[in-house]
């Protein structure tokens, strides 16, 4: 179920919404210790199964404000609540009860349009760990900057961007803390990168809008009378 409200004008755009969902027999990822494995007894196994019920809701927002034609700021954010009930499964080695919690995200940005078709974009973002059954991840954040320019009557666009210029590497963690076992993993990937993009638009896109006249024809007219009139829809 979704509810949405939108507002648009020359300087300010707003889109606000709320949602709710309910899943019965949802697919969940879970981990357990396999003590019966013939080669590697005691190993941890992670798999998926239709375990239980999941429900949740949240709100999201997108807003863009342009006080001047050459400048605009915008933000995209939201919060979510989730409740997971795995139920009772005697045939599965599930160690963990009901899980619930909140998570949120926020992605702000700014756009500056300069003379001679130059443009600068600044973007950032932050999100809290997503609620999962058994495991818990880490927070995520990023930032980026891009410069672009149009040429040849705006048909050719050249842009240079950098993701995370002030952060070389980014780490992420995943923790599973259960009564029967504990697991902690940590990874790292390169966060900073540079990109050059060149695009060219060939031709123009022309849309022809035709007004189609639709009507309701009266087929019950008496013989000899004029054809049934149509009522515009």
Backbone torsions as a table, in degrees:
resi	resn	phi	psi	omega
1	UNK	NA	133.6	-178.7
2	UNK	-133.1	141.7	171.9
3	UNK	-124.7	138.0	-173.8
4	UNK	-142.1	143.2	175.3
5	UNK	-134.3	134.0	-177.8
6	UNK	-130.4	145.7	177.1
7	UNK	-141.2	126.7	-178.2
8	UNK	-134.0	132.7	169.1
9	UNK	-149.1	-171.5	-172.9
10	UNK	-65.2	-32.3	-174.9
11	UNK	-110.0	-21.8	-171.6
12	UNK	-137.8	131.0	174.9
13	UNK	-122.3	138.6	-178.1
14	UNK	-142.6	134.3	174.6
15	UNK	-137.6	115.3	-177.7
16	UNK	-124.0	139.0	-179.1
17	UNK	-149.2	163.1	175.6
18	UNK	-136.9	149.1	-177.2
19	UNK	-144.5	156.2	176.0
20	UNK	-145.0	141.6	178.7
21	UNK	-142.5	152.1	177.7
22	UNK	-138.6	126.2	-179.8
23	UNK	-121.3	124.8	175.5
24	UNK	-102.7	135.4	-177.0
25	UNK	60.5	46.4	-175.6
26	UNK	-75.2	156.6	178.7
27	UNK	-85.9	121.6	-179.7
28	UNK	-125.4	148.5	172.6
29	UNK	-92.1	134.2	178.3
30	UNK	-142.0	159.0	-178.9
31	UNK	-124.8	149.3	178.7
32	UNK	-153.7	165.8	177.9
33	UNK	-94.9	120.5	-179.3
34	UNK	-90.1	97.7	-178.8
35	UNK	-86.1	-9.5	-176.1
36	UNK	-103.1	5.9	-179.1
37	UNK	-66.9	132.0	-174.9
38	UNK	-69.6	-25.2	-176.3
39	UNK	-105.1	-45.3	-176.6
40	UNK	-122.4	71.4	178.0
41	UNK	-66.8	140.2	-179.4
42	UNK	89.0	6.2	178.8
43	UNK	-76.9	154.1	176.4
44	UNK	-91.4	131.7	-179.0
45	UNK	-118.6	134.0	175.0
46	UNK	-117.0	130.0	-177.7
47	UNK	-150.8	-175.6	-179.0
48	UNK	-124.7	149.8	177.5
49	UNK	-161.9	160.7	173.9
50	UNK	-81.0	97.2	-167.5
51	UNK	-102.3	-40.8	-171.4
52	UNK	-167.4	-148.8	-175.2
53	UNK	-110.9	143.0	-179.0
54	UNK	-137.4	130.8	177.4
55	UNK	-142.8	155.4	-178.8
56	UNK	-178.1	172.3	179.4
57	UNK	-157.8	176.0	-179.8
58	UNK	-179.2	-177.9	178.4
59	UNK	-134.5	148.5	178.3
60	UNK	-137.4	157.6	-176.0
61	UNK	-147.5	137.8	168.9
62	UNK	-130.9	128.0	-180.0
63	UNK	-136.8	140.7	177.4
64	UNK	-137.1	126.8	-178.8
65	UNK	-123.4	126.7	-179.5
66	UNK	-124.9	85.5	-178.3
67	UNK	-66.3	-27.8	177.8
68	UNK	-129.5	151.5	-179.3
69	UNK	-59.6	-24.0	-176.6
70	UNK	-97.0	2.3	-174.8
71	UNK	-143.8	141.2	178.1
72	UNK	-152.4	146.0	172.9
73	UNK	-124.3	150.0	-177.4
74	UNK	-149.8	159.8	179.3
75	UNK	-149.3	142.3	176.5
76	UNK	-129.8	120.5	-175.8
77	UNK	-152.7	170.5	179.3
78	UNK	-177.8	166.8	175.5
79	UNK	-132.1	148.3	-179.5
80	UNK	-137.7	145.8	173.5
81	UNK	-122.9	136.3	-178.0
82	UNK	-135.7	142.9	179.0
83	UNK	-131.1	123.1	-176.5
84	UNK	-119.7	125.3	177.0
85	UNK	-122.4	105.5	-176.0
86	UNK	-72.3	-17.4	-178.6
87	UNK	76.6	-170.5	-179.3
88	UNK	-103.1	126.4	179.7
89	UNK	-138.4	95.1	-177.1
90	UNK	-68.8	-25.8	-178.0
91	UNK	-85.0	-2.7	179.6
92	UNK	-117.8	143.9	179.3
93	UNK	-87.4	74.5	-177.9
94	UNK	-103.3	123.6	177.0
95	UNK	-116.1	101.1	-178.0
96	UNK	159.3	142.9	-178.5
97	UNK	-106.8	-151.6	-179.1
98	UNK	-67.7	139.0	-178.8
99	UNK	-124.3	136.4	176.1
100	UNK	-152.0	157.5	179.3
101	UNK	169.5	178.9	-177.7
102	UNK	-112.2	152.1	167.3
103	UNK	-146.1	158.5	-178.0
104	UNK	-150.6	167.7	-179.7
105	UNK	-150.4	154.1	179.0
106	UNK	-150.5	125.1	-178.3
107	UNK	-129.1	93.5	178.4
108	UNK	-90.0	164.6	178.2
109	UNK	-166.4	168.8	178.9
110	UNK	-144.2	150.5	-179.5
111	UNK	-133.6	130.0	179.7
112	UNK	-123.3	121.0	176.8
113	UNK	-101.3	118.4	-176.1
114	UNK	-101.9	166.1	177.2
115	UNK	-59.9	159.3	178.4
116	UNK	61.3	35.3	173.1
117	UNK	62.5	30.1	170.2
118	UNK	-89.0	146.8	178.5
119	UNK	-144.8	141.3	178.1
120	UNK	-122.2	132.7	176.2
121	UNK	-122.3	132.4	174.9
122	UNK	-118.9	129.8	-178.2
123	UNK	-137.9	151.6	176.6
124	UNK	-151.1	174.3	179.7
125	UNK	-172.4	154.0	178.9
126	UNK	-150.3	138.1	176.3
127	UNK	-143.1	143.9	176.9
128	UNK	-85.0	165.8	-178.3
129	UNK	-60.8	140.7	176.3
130	UNK	-75.0	141.2	-179.0
131	UNK	-74.4	123.6	-179.7
132	UNK	-129.8	158.1	176.7
133	UNK	-75.6	125.6	179.1
134	UNK	77.5	-50.9	-170.6
135	UNK	-99.4	160.7	177.7
136	UNK	-136.9	127.8	179.9
137	UNK	-92.6	-161.0	-177.2
138	UNK	-117.1	168.1	176.9
139	UNK	-71.9	163.2	-179.1
140	UNK	-135.1	138.1	176.9
141	UNK	-148.9	152.5	-179.0
142	UNK	-158.1	165.2	174.6
143	UNK	-151.7	156.5	-177.9
144	UNK	-155.8	160.0	176.7
145	UNK	-143.0	142.7	179.9
146	UNK	-142.4	147.5	175.8
147	UNK	-123.2	134.5	-179.6
148	UNK	-142.1	157.4	178.7
149	UNK	-148.0	141.0	176.3
150	UNK	-98.3	144.8	177.9
151	UNK	-131.4	166.5	170.8
152	UNK	53.7	57.6	178.5
153	UNK	56.9	40.9	176.7
154	UNK	65.5	19.0	174.6
155	UNK	-85.4	-30.5	180.0
156	UNK	-107.6	128.6	179.3
157	UNK	-125.4	130.3	177.8
158	UNK	-122.8	127.3	-178.7
159	UNK	-134.6	144.1	175.4
160	UNK	-124.1	124.6	-177.1
161	UNK	-131.8	158.1	177.4
162	UNK	-137.6	124.5	174.5
163	UNK	-93.0	128.9	178.3
164	UNK	53.4	59.3	-179.7
165	UNK	-63.7	-22.4	-179.0
166	UNK	-104.8	16.5	-179.9
167	UNK	-145.4	112.3	-175.8
168	UNK	-75.2	-47.9	-178.4
169	UNK	-126.6	157.5	178.3
170	UNK	-130.6	137.3	-179.3
171	UNK	-110.6	151.7	175.3
172	UNK	-139.2	149.9	-178.2
173	UNK	-130.3	159.0	174.8
174	UNK	-143.3	125.8	-175.5
175	UNK	-123.3	133.3	172.6
176	UNK	-122.9	112.6	-176.8
177	UNK	-117.9	99.0	-177.8
178	UNK	-120.4	170.7	-179.9
179	UNK	-68.2	-34.5	-175.5
180	UNK	-92.2	-19.1	-179.2
181	UNK	-161.2	163.2	178.4
182	UNK	-134.6	133.6	-179.5
183	UNK	-134.0	135.8	177.6
184	UNK	-138.5	126.2	178.8
185	UNK	-130.3	146.7	-179.7
186	UNK	-138.6	134.9	178.9
187	UNK	-130.5	166.3	-179.3
188	UNK	-145.8	140.9	177.2
189	UNK	-139.8	161.1	-178.4
190	UNK	-75.1	122.9	-175.7
191	UNK	-94.0	-30.1	-174.8
192	UNK	-90.2	131.1	174.2
193	UNK	-152.7	156.9	179.4
194	UNK	-118.1	141.3	-177.0
195	UNK	-136.1	138.3	174.7
196	UNK	-118.0	124.5	-177.5
197	UNK	-125.5	132.6	178.0
198	UNK	-126.8	125.3	178.8
199	UNK	-132.8	147.2	-179.8
200	UNK	-134.9	133.0	-179.5
201	UNK	-101.2	121.1	-179.9
202	UNK	-94.1	130.3	175.4
203	UNK	68.6	-168.3	179.1
204	UNK	-130.9	154.0	178.8
205	UNK	-102.4	117.8	-179.8
206	UNK	-113.7	128.1	179.5
207	UNK	-109.5	127.2	175.2
208	UNK	-104.1	124.7	-178.1
209	UNK	-105.6	118.1	179.0
210	UNK	-105.1	135.7	175.7
211	UNK	-89.6	114.9	-178.6
212	UNK	-93.3	123.2	179.3
213	UNK	-87.0	117.0	177.7
214	UNK	-114.5	148.1	-178.2
215	UNK	-152.9	172.5	176.6
216	UNK	-111.2	118.4	-178.7
217	UNK	-93.2	131.2	-179.9
218	UNK	-85.1	102.4	-179.9
219	UNK	-83.8	-2.8	-177.9
220	UNK	-96.2	14.0	-179.3
221	UNK	-64.9	144.3	179.1
222	UNK	-70.7	147.0	178.8
223	UNK	-58.5	139.8	179.1
224	UNK	91.9	-15.2	179.0
225	UNK	-88.2	164.3	179.8
226	UNK	-64.6	158.2	179.4
227	UNK	-57.5	149.3	-178.1
228	UNK	-62.4	139.8	179.1
229	UNK	-76.3	155.3	178.8
230	UNK	-104.4	143.1	178.1
231	UNK	-108.3	121.2	-178.4
232	UNK	-62.5	137.2	179.5
233	UNK	-97.1	NA	NA
